[in-house]
Amino acid sequence: LLRLANLSPGDASLEEGVRRLAEALAEWRADPTALWSALQRPVGAAVEAKVAEQVLSVCEEALAALPPADELAPRAKPDQGLPGDGTAEAERARCAARVMLGERSALEACVSVWEKVRAAAAAA
């Protein structure tokens, strides 16, 4: 949907077929199936650069809201024989730390992919 939001009929970086679809969309006569199909892959350097910036911004914002991985890792470890280990509260805290580590990992992977997209769009 971010590609759709960033389509502009006058964008010279759009592939010819996508440019025609963008023009048809601007006139409310685009074939929805063809448009959706075209938007499943990159449609032009300018659009991809804008999408990359939007995705990276949201990911960085989400990462900033999470505790650092080195703070979460010790909290995610299984019981270590410490007082309070094995309680329901300790288990919930451990599970929450593991979930946040997973979220960090997914966001960091997403950032890595979209940084490459941004670089490729800039090079085009």
N, C-alpha and C positions, 0 to 999 in steps of 0.2 A: 504493500500500500504506500510505502514511502516513495517508491518509484512513480506511482500514479500521482501523488501529491506534488512531485517535482517536475512533471512533464510540462513542456512548453512547446507549442506547435512551431515556434520560430527557432528552436534550438538546433543549430547546425551540426551538433555532435550526435544527434539522433540518427539511427539507421533509417534508411528510406522508408521501410515498411512501418516502422514505429512512428516516424514523422507523419505519415499519412493517417495512422490511427490517432495521433495526438490532434491533428487537424479535425478529424471526424468527431473526436471527443469534444473539442471546443464548440462544435456545431450541434452537439447532442445527437449524433447519428452513428456513433461508433458501435461496432459489433462487440458486445460484452465478452463473448467467448474468445474472440481473436485478441482483444485487448488484454484480457487476463492471461492468455497464453504468452503474449509478447512480454508481459511484465514479469514473467518467471525467470528471466535471464537479464543480464545487463543490457541497457538500451542506449547508452551513450555516456561518454566520459563526464560531461557536466552533471548529468543526473546522478551518476554513481558517486561523484565527488560530494554532492549535496547529501545524498543518502548516507555516505560514510561519515560525514561530519555529524549528522543527526544521531546515528547509532553510537558513534564514539562518545558523544556528549552524554547521552543517557547512560551508557555503560560506566563512564568515569564518575558520574554522579552517584550511581548505585554502588560502585566500589568504595567511594569516599564514605558512604554511610555504614559500611561494614567494618568490623574490627580487623586489624592486620592479621595475616595468616599466622605469623609467629606468636601472636597472642592467642589465637584460636586452637592451634595444634595441641598444646598441653591440655587444654580443657576437653579436647575430643578423645584423648586416650582412655582406654578401658580402666576399670578400677585398679588402683595401685596400693590398696591396703591402707589408705589414709582414713582418718575418722570421717564418717559421713558417706564414704563410698558405699555403693550398693543400695542407697535409699532411692525412693522414687524421684525425689527432687534432684539428686545427683545424676540419675540416669537421664532425666529430661534435659538437664543442663549439658550433659555430654552429647546427647542427640542434637540439641540445638547448635552446639559448636560444630558438629559434623555437617549439619545442613548448611551452616554459614560458610564452612570451608568449601563445600560443593558449589555454593552460589559464587564464591570468589573465583573458583577454578573456571566455572562456566563463563563468567564475565571476562576474566582475563583471556580465555580462549577466543571469545567474541572480539575483544579489542585487537588481538593479534591478527585475526582474519580481516577485520575492517581497516586496520592500518595498512595492510597489503593492498586492499581495494583502493584506498585513498591514494597510495603511492602510484598504483597502476593508472588511476584516472588522471593524476597530475602529469604522468609521463606521456599520456596519449595526446 
